[in-house]
Amino acid sequence: MAVAGVAATAAGTVCVRLLLRTRAQLHRAEGSFRTTQAEHNQQWQQHVAGMERKFAADRAGLESQLNEQNATYERRLADQSATYESQLAERSRAYEERLTEQATSYEAQLADQAAVWQEQLSHQLAAVARLADEQLPDAMEKLRSGDAIDDLLPTVNQCAKVSSELQAELRKLLRTSLIGLEAEFDRSTSAEQAVISIGNRIHVLTSKLRGRLHEMQGEHGRLPAVARGLMELDQELGPADSLAASIGVLGGSDRPGRQWQEPQRLLSVVRGGIGRIKDFHRIQVRHLPELGVDGGLVDHLTLVLAHLLDNAARYSPPTEPVLISGKEVPNGVGIEIQDSGKGLSEEKKREAEHALAGTAPGAGLGGITEDANIGLRVVGALARRYGIRVTFADSPWLGTSVVVVVPHKYFSPLPTTATVPAAPAPEARTAAPAPVRETLAEPEPRAGQPETVETTPGGLPRRRSKRNETEAPRPADRSTVAAVPPDASFSGLAAFATAGRDAAEASEAAGEGDTLAGREYTEHRTEESD
């Protein structure tokens, strides 16, 4: 055991010594490694520093060379750029000069061409405007007067400044328009002549009937009931007679209606107008000058007064009278009609003035439309034909006042035999033209007898009814006439016939109709109402 312990101790000592020796060697090796590493690091640092210094020197040299090269390149580029800019500037100036010259040349050419085109366009527009403003209206007027279309075309658009192609097209346009217009003229003229012919026939028939009624009034004047019935029939025929005469006037008929051989008393003419309306009992005749109306104007002046009196009666209260009076004025004889209505508004007054002037015509007979004021159209047409002046104004009774001024040339002093006192009924009856009515007839044309016929624009015959004026003398029953006041009515029998009427019948006769816009009174619509 002791030996083993000694051996173990000796072995441990040896191990310790070996361990210490090994540690010492390790320390020495570590120190040597550190020294070597430090030297090696120092060497690398020196090497790196040398490399850096060399790289810096090389870099500085390269940068210097590069800067020199850059400076050289920049100088060369600057020189080349200056050269190119100079060349471009020279070329640009050359191009600009060439473009300016070309633009100036083109502008001059365009200006010349535009001037030529503008001149051609002006001539073409002038040709078209001349066609629309002068040649077409003139051709229409000549076409209306009966000229042939082929006679109108050769004289149209003969202008050397307009191309022949345009002239041909304009002639074609005009020809097409005139052909259509001619067809329309033919249709409208045929229709108008048919209406006028019908109106004339109705006028002839109503005139015959009224003439016969007046004869029967003289024959049966002693029988109040019969006389009243005859007068009522005559009164009902009055509007139809007026309407038939109005159709002829609107159609442009040149015939003045019934022809009176001698001037007729103005009062009788006024009574004739009163006799053509239904509300005749409301008309009050005031002072009228003792003058004779020219025979050629009697029938148309009667028609004018009838329409104006009818308007005044229809557009005023049925219980109010309508006043008519007259006097001589410097420009002729003035006849004033006053009603007690609500007057005319400015719009209605303008419409009445347009109707009287015949402006804004429609496509119907006489330039009227469906809702036209026929009565005022007739009054305006007759006023323009005879130089009569018709004006509207406000009445002192807040109604409407119509003044009709007829020129002096249509009036003459009454013969001494015509100016008789009102007391003797037979003589007063002779002075009034209403009892002496002409019977109108349409004679048949004789075989072989030449007849002057007007033609329409399309070459159709313009037919006008021919009426012979024949007087139908009526027997005068002095005893019957003496029982009737001469100024009682248009025919001398109205007061006698209406003496038996009560007020209810009179108001009932005036109660029919409708209301005009802007006026609240009841219209008494007649056959020839406006």
Residue pairs with C-beta under 8 A, 6 or more apart in sequence:
123 159
123 161
123 162
124 162
124 166
127 157
127 159
127 162
127 166
127 167
127 170
128 170
130 157
131 156
131 157
131 170
131 173
131 174
135 156
135 157
135 174
136 174
136 177
139 152
139 156
139 174
139 178
140 178
140 181
142 152
143 149
143 152
143 178
143 181
143 182
143 185
143 457
144 185
144 457
145 457
146 455
146 456
146 457
146 459
149 175
149 178
149 179
149 182
152 174
152 178
153 171
153 174
153 175
156 170
156 171
156 174
157 166
157 167
157 170
157 171
158 167
159 167
181 457
182 457
182 458
183 458
185 456
185 457
185 458
186 456
186 457
186 458
186 460
189 456
189 457
189 458
189 460
189 462
190 456
190 460
191 365
192 251
192 252
192 365
193 251
193 456
193 462
193 463
193 464
195 247
195 251
195 365
196 247
196 248
196 251
196 253
196 365
196 464
196 465
197 463
197 464
197 465
198 247
199 243
199 244
199 245
199 246
199 247
199 248
199 251
200 244
200 247
200 248
200 253
200 442
200 464
200 465
200 467
201 442
201 465
202 240
202 243
202 244
202 247
203 241
203 244
203 245
203 248
203 257
203 440
204 440
204 441
204 442
204 465
204 467
206 237
206 240
206 241
206 244
207 241
207 258
207 437
207 438
207 439
207 440
208 439
208 440
208 441
209 237
210 234
210 237
210 238
210 241
210 437
211 437
211 438
211 439
211 472
211 474
212 472
213 230
213 233
213 234
213 237
214 234
214 434
214 435
214 437
214 474
214 491
215 472
215 474
215 475
216 226
216 230
217 227
217 230
217 231
217 234
217 491
217 493
218 435
218 474
218 475
218 476
218 477
218 480
218 481
219 475
219 477
220 226
220 227
220 230
221 227
221 477
221 480
221 481
221 483
221 484
221 493
221 496
222 477
222 479
222 480
224 496
224 497
224 499
224 500
225 500
227 493
227 496
227 497
228 496
228 497
228 498
228 500
228 501
229 497
230 493
230 497
231 489
231 491
231 493
231 494
231 497
231 498
232 497
234 275
234 491
235 275
235 278
235 280
238 275
238 276
238 277
238 278
238 306
239 276
239 277
239 278
239 526
239 527
239 528
240 527
240 528
241 276
242 276
242 303
242 306
242 307
242 527
242 528
243 527
243 528
245 257
245 299
245 303
246 303
246 307
246 374
246 375
246 378
246 528
247 365
248 255
248 257
249 300
249 303
249 366
249 378
249 381
249 382
250 365
250 366
250 367
250 368
250 374
250 377
250 378
250 381
251 365
251 366
252 366
253 464
254 464
255 464
255 467
256 296
256 297
256 299
256 300
257 299
257 300
257 303
258 298
258 299
258 437
258 438
258 440
258 469
259 295
259 296
259 299
259 438
259 469
260 295
260 296
260 298
260 299
260 433
260 438
261 295
262 292
262 295
262 415
263 292
263 293
263 294
263 295
263 411
263 412
263 414
264 292
264 293
264 295
264 298
264 433
265 290
265 291
265 292
265 293
265 414
265 418
265 431
265 432
265 433
266 288
266 289
266 290
266 291
266 292
266 293
266 326
266 333
266 411
267 285
267 288
267 290
267 432
267 487
268 431
268 432
268 433
268 434
268 490
269 293
269 298
269 301
269 302
269 305
269 433
270 285
270 288
270 305
270 324
270 326
270 335
271 285
271 432
271 434
271 489
271 490
271 491
272 298
272 302
272 305
272 306
272 433
272 434
272 490
273 301
273 302
273 303
273 304
273 305
273 306
273 308
273 309
273 490
274 280
274 283
274 285
274 305
274 306
274 309
274 324
274 489
274 490
275 434
275 489
275 490
275 491
275 494
276 302
276 303
276 306
276 310
276 528
277 283
277 306
277 309
277 310
277 313
277 526
278 310
278 313
278 509
278 510
278 524
278 526
279 310
279 313
279 314
279 318
279 322
279 509
279 510
279 524
280 489
280 490
280 494
281 494
281 498
281 506
281 509
282 313
282 318
282 320
282 321
282 322
282 510
283 309
283 313
283 321
283 322
283 324
284 321
284 322
284 323
284 324
285 324
285 325
285 487
286 323
286 324
286 325
287 325
287 326
287 327
288 325
288 326
288 335
289 326
289 327
289 328
289 333
290 414
290 419
291 328
291 333
291 411
291 412
291 413
291 414
292 411
292 412
292 413
292 414
292 415
292 418
293 301
293 410
293 411
294 409
294 410
294 411
294 412
297 386
297 406
297 410
298 433
300 382
300 385
300 386
301 382
301 406
301 410
303 378
303 382
304 378
304 379
304 382
304 383
304 388
304 390
304 404
305 324
305 335
305 337
305 404
306 528
307 375
307 376
307 378
307 379
307 528
307 530
308 337
308 375
308 379
308 390
308 402
308 404
309 322
309 324
309 337
310 375
310 526
310 528
310 529
310 530
311 375
311 376
311 402
311 530
312 322
312 337
312 338
312 339
312 341
312 399
312 400
312 402
313 322
313 339
313 510
313 524
314 513
314 516
314 521
314 523
314 524
314 525
314 526
314 529
315 339
315 341
315 400
315 516
315 519
315 521
315 523
316 322
316 339
316 340
316 341
316 399
316 521
317 340
317 341
317 521
318 507
318 510
318 511
318 521
318 522
318 524
319 507
320 339
320 340
321 340
322 337
322 338
322 339
322 340
323 336
323 337
323 338
323 339
324 335
324 336
324 337
324 338
325 335
325 336
326 333
326 334
326 335
326 336
327 333
327 334
328 334
329 405
331 389
331 405
331 407
331 408
332 405
332 406
332 407
332 408
332 410
332 411
333 405
333 406
333 408
333 411
334 403
334 404
334 405
335 403
335 404
335 405
335 406
336 401
336 402
336 403
336 404
337 401
337 402
337 403
337 404
338 395
338 396
338 397
338 399
338 400
338 401
338 402
339 395
339 397
339 399
339 400
340 395
340 397
340 398
340 399
341 399
341 400
341 519
341 521
342 398
342 399
342 518
342 519
342 520
342 521
343 394
343 395
343 398
343 399
343 400
344 352
344 392
344 400
345 518
347 518
348 518
349 392
351 373
352 373
352 376
352 392
353 392
354 360
355 372
355 373
355 376
355 377
355 380
356 376
356 379
356 380
356 383
356 390
357 380
358 367
358 377
358 380
358 381
358 384
361 367
361 368
362 368
362 369
362 370
362 372
363 369
364 370
364 372
366 377
366 381
367 377
368 374
368 377
373 530
374 528
374 529
374 530
375 528
375 529
375 530
376 530
379 390
380 390
382 388
383 389
383 390
386 406
386 407
386 410
387 407
388 404
388 405
388 406
388 407
389 403
389 404
389 405
390 402
390 403
390 404
390 405
391 402
391 403
391 405
392 400
392 401
392 402
393 400
393 401
393 402
393 403
394 400
394 401
395 401
418 431
419 431
420 427
420 428
420 430
420 431
421 427
421 428
422 428
422 485
422 486
422 487
425 478
425 481
425 482
425 483
425 484
425 485
425 486
426 476
426 478
426 481
426 482
428 486
428 487
429 435
429 476
429 481
429 486
429 492
430 476
431 486
432 486
432 490
432 491
432 492
434 490
434 491
434 492
435 474
435 476
435 491
435 492
436 471
436 473
436 474
437 472
437 474
438 469
438 470
438 471
438 472
439 470
439 471
439 472
440 467
440 468
440 469
440 470
441 467
441 468
441 470
442 465
442 466
442 467
443 466
443 468
445 451
453 461
453 462
453 463
454 461
454 462
454 464
455 461
455 462
456 462
481 492
483 496
484 492
484 493
484 495
484 496
485 495
486 492
488 494
488 495
488 496
489 495
489 497
489 498
498 506
509 524
510 522
510 524
511 522
511 524
512 522
512 524
512 525
513 522
513 523
513 524
513 525
514 522
514 523
514 525
515 521
515 522
515 523
516 523
523 529
